[in-house]
Amino acid sequence: MTTHPSDHEDLMTLRCAIVGSGNIGTDLLSKLLRSPVLEPTAMVGIDPVSEGLARARDAGLDASPDGPDWLFDRADEFDLVFEATSAGVHRANAPRYQAAGLQVIDLTPARLGPLVVPPVNGEDHLDAPNVNLITCGGQATTPMVHAVSRVVAVPYAEIVSSVSSVSAGPGTRQNIDEFTRTTSAALVEVGGARHGKAIMVLNPADPPILMRNTVFCALPEGYDEAAVAASILAMEAQVQSYVPGYRLTAEPVFETEVYGTPGGVVPARVVILLEVEGAGDYFPPYAGNLDIMTAAAVGVGEAVATARTQRTPA
Amino acid sequence: MSAHETATDFRLIDSTLRDGSHAVSHRFSAEEVRRVVAGLDAAGVPVIEVTHGDGMGGSSFNYGFSHTPETDLLKVAVETATQATIAVLFVPGIGVKDDLRQAADLGVGMARVATHCTEADIAEQHIALTKELGMEAIGFLMMAHMILPEALAEQARKMASYGADVVYVTDSAGAMTVDDFKRRVAAVKGAVDVGVGVHAHNNLSLAVANSLGALEEGATNVDGCATGLGAGAGNCSTEILVATSDKLGLRTGVDTFAMMDAAEECVRPLRPEMGVIDRDGLMLGYAGVYGSFLLHARKAAQRYGVQTRDILVELGRRGMVGGQEDMIIDVALALRDGRVEA
């Protein structure tokens, strides 16, 4: 997924715009500033006094509070757009990006483009004009559903994602329905489960809780416990390569009981308990939910840069 | 105001078939729902809530799968009720908007939109949709013991501003004393122009006393469950609330003897031991832990060889809120492996 440092000199640098100056957009800014191939050149918001725009300005970017109109007036100055607003705003902006020929990586749960999770299908949609990064919970849990479904059929997968209240900004709060629907879809379309369900909980504890995710996968008769566990641990390492604070809090547990799931009656489930500690870029480390989303966005953006370099004759 | 409202001193909402769903691990059958709705309806209970314990869409690994799809149960409830309004519980993050649309299509007349007491703003769209669908909307602020009265009033004000017809002070952990409860009801009452409701649990044996205290502060809606059937050590018992109100001269519109009969004959057989406050139930109220964690914690304690009480205390220490049942397994494993002290 990530490019090797030795390759960077040969890679095309993409000029990037961040649309949305809230928690996600601001965390993304910190990461893009460190990317060797993605150069953030503008951030667009709607709140002139937002902290995100102030940080962007300090970092030498163009920072406009005039919303996406500002961006569309100079669309040819950008190679790639990161949308970090809300699902509704992205739905309104999307046709304009397309008309302007701007490729967009969507960090809202709008789900207009193909759903992408770096360790599962990060290389599959690099030409798509719009790719969707699902949700923070989707980024944290879909890899694990995939880890199970690659060794045994998963008739039903369910995830519970808990994030600290302070890390959930207004966009997230308006998108609770989109969160659950888009994440559920990802468990099936990308994770490989036959049916999926997602649950989201906001927790106001102080000091704030680390982002927590629990994955339950229904297991059919005859599953191989050792193979499932090994696949889960391998996936943990793979996600850690771009989100170092991603970890299981305990070995996967296999609970045997007759469960009447939407995917049929099964004799067991595997429970995968995860926590995500963030890199502490914009928010403190408890907000792993921001981190896993923005780390995925950078990963996909860098893969796009690699793909474009390969398509462009030297 | 309708004739019905003028004839009572408060409106009783019975949640036997919703909060009680926790107490039977979400195994209600259509026949049980028919029998209970018929009994409550005949006694004159004006509103009957019927949903998975965790609200619409609650059927899951995390909370327990429903025995019968809740839409089937709602159909039976709506069919059976002759005068009562059928209500649903809805928790944003668990249910989705289509669930509310489905409820309205089935003839449900009220949706109670529940959030943790600090998170009212995630209910804005769901309260608005409830109203748009022609249902009464109630804002339900859970775990209300966790924040101060003024902070709770602020959240109640938000729910009222989204269009809630009634805002609830919900003691999901059964953790409040009478004074705690009254102060929160008074604060909310002073902050909103809409009705104020209360939902009490009996973990500290105070559910009926707390509900009566709330009425002194001007509560307009009170929840009960027949026999107390509900999460944790159970809820404010509907038949005791009705009988006590009767003695106090408070009009409920519910027939006292018919309510006692409905509780004894239709609900008591579902879980005969309901009403006993055992050590674990008491612990919920004492430690301020979400009531529906109880049966899940017992199961995990047994599976992983640890004590239920230790799980509950650790969940309380971690500040877990309603909906985080998955953390019960996490805590049980941490106790088993010695990563936290019992």
Contacts between the chains, C-beta under 8 A, distances in Angstrom:
chain1	res1	chain2	res2	distance
A	158	B	60	5.6
A	158	B	61	4.8
A	158	B	62	6.6
A	160	B	62	5.3
A	160	B	323	7.6
A	160	B	324	7.3
A	160	B	325	7.8
A	160	B	326	4.5
A	162	B	323	7.8
A	162	B	324	5.7
A	162	B	327	7.7
A	165	B	118	6.3
A	165	B	119	6.4
A	170	B	121	7.9
A	173	B	121	5.4
A	173	B	122	5.1
A	174	B	124	7.6
A	174	B	125	6.9
A	176	B	92	4.7
A	176	B	93	5.3
A	176	B	122	5.2
A	176	B	125	8.0
A	177	B	92	7.4
A	177	B	96	5.1
A	177	B	97	5.4
A	177	B	125	7.2
A	179	B	93	7.6
A	180	B	93	6.6
A	180	B	94	7.8
A	180	B	96	5.7
A	181	B	96	6.0
A	197	B	57	8.0
A	197	B	60	5.9
A	199	B	60	6.8
A	199	B	62	6.2
A	199	B	93	6.2
A	199	B	94	5.4
A	199	B	323	6.8
A	200	B	93	4.1
A	201	B	93	5.9
A	201	B	321	6.7
A	201	B	322	7.9
A	201	B	323	4.1
A	201	B	324	5.5
A	202	B	93	7.3
A	202	B	116	6.7
A	202	B	119	5.1
A	202	B	122	6.8
A	203	B	116	7.6
A	203	B	319	6.8
A	203	B	320	7.2
A	203	B	321	5.3
A	203	B	324	6.9
A	204	B	116	6.7
A	204	B	118	4.2
A	204	B	119	6.9
A	204	B	146	8.0
A	204	B	319	7.9
A	204	B	321	7.4
A	205	B	318	7.2
A	205	B	319	3.1
A	205	B	320	7.9
A	205	B	321	7.8
A	206	B	319	7.8
A	209	B	318	7.4
A	209	B	319	7.0
A	212	B	324	7.9
A	212	B	326	7.8
A	212	B	327	7.1
A	212	B	330	7.7
A	214	B	62	7.5
A	214	B	326	3.7
A	214	B	327	7.8
A	214	B	329	7.5
A	214	B	330	7.5
A	216	B	61	4.0
A	216	B	62	7.1
A	216	B	326	7.9
A	218	B	61	7.8
A	249	B	330	5.9
A	249	B	333	7.7
A	249	B	334	7.5
A	250	B	330	7.1
A	250	B	333	4.3
A	250	B	334	7.3
A	250	B	337	6.9
A	253	B	329	6.9
A	253	B	333	6.7
A	255	B	303	6.9
A	259	B	61	6.9
A	259	B	65	6.6
A	260	B	65	5.0
A	261	B	61	7.3
A	261	B	65	6.7
A	269	B	61	6.2
A	271	B	326	7.8
A	271	B	329	5.6
A	273	B	326	7.5
A	273	B	329	6.8
A	273	B	330	5.0
A	273	B	333	7.3
